[in-house]
Amino acid sequence: MYSIDARGRSCPEPVLMTKKVLDENKYEEFKIMVDTHVAVENITRFAEGNGYNVRIEEKEDYEILIRK
């Protein structure tokens, strides 16, 4: 599975990184790792608003799984 590490990055950068992958449309499913709840909310809102399914796993940080 393709993954993006956006931990330590401030918004809107994690959203822009997510947008880039979605625009490339290469992956059926990918994971983005973030370390703030704000990034989780923003990425979730963005992905769901564009028709993607989102699942969040809270571990040491957050893993957001996005799929078509």
C-alpha positions in Angstrom: 0.0 0.0 0.0 1.3 3.4 -0.9 1.8 5.7 2.1 2.5 9.4 2.8 4.2 10.6 5.9 2.9 14.0 6.7 3.8 14.0 10.4 5.3 17.2 11.6 3.8 19.2 8.8 1.4 22.1 9.3 -1.9 22.4 7.5 -2.7 22.9 4.7 0.4 20.9 3.6 -1.0 17.4 4.6 -4.2 18.2 2.6 -2.2 19.3 -0.4 -0.1 16.1 -0.2 -3.3 14.1 -0.2 -4.8 16.1 -3.1 -1.7 15.5 -5.2 -2.1 11.7 -4.8 -5.8 11.8 -5.5 -5.2 14.0 -8.6 -2.6 11.4 -9.9 -5.3 8.8 -9.5 -2.7 5.9 -9.4 -3.8 4.1 -6.3 -7.1 2.4 -5.3 -6.1 2.8 -1.7 -3.4 4.7 0.2 -2.5 5.7 3.7 -1.4 9.1 5.0 0.2 9.4 8.4 -0.4 12.6 10.4 0.2 13.7 14.0 -2.5 16.3 14.7 -6.3 16.0 15.0 -6.7 19.1 12.9 -5.0 17.4 10.0 -7.2 14.3 10.4 -10.3 16.5 10.2 -9.1 18.5 7.2 -8.0 15.4 5.2 -11.2 13.5 6.1 -13.4 16.4 5.0 -11.4 16.9 1.8 -11.4 13.2 0.8 -15.0 12.5 1.6 -16.0 15.7 -0.2 -14.4 14.2 -3.3 -16.2 10.9 -3.0 -13.6 8.8 -1.2 -14.1 6.4 1.7 -12.0 7.3 4.8 -11.0 5.1 7.8 -9.0 6.5 10.6 -6.7 4.4 12.9 -5.3 6.0 16.0 -2.0 4.5 17.0 0.9 6.5 18.2 -0.1 9.0 15.6 -3.0 8.9 13.2 -3.2 6.7 10.0 -5.9 7.8 7.5 -6.8 5.1 5.0 -8.3 6.5 1.8 -9.9 4.4 -0.9 -12.2 4.9 -3.9 
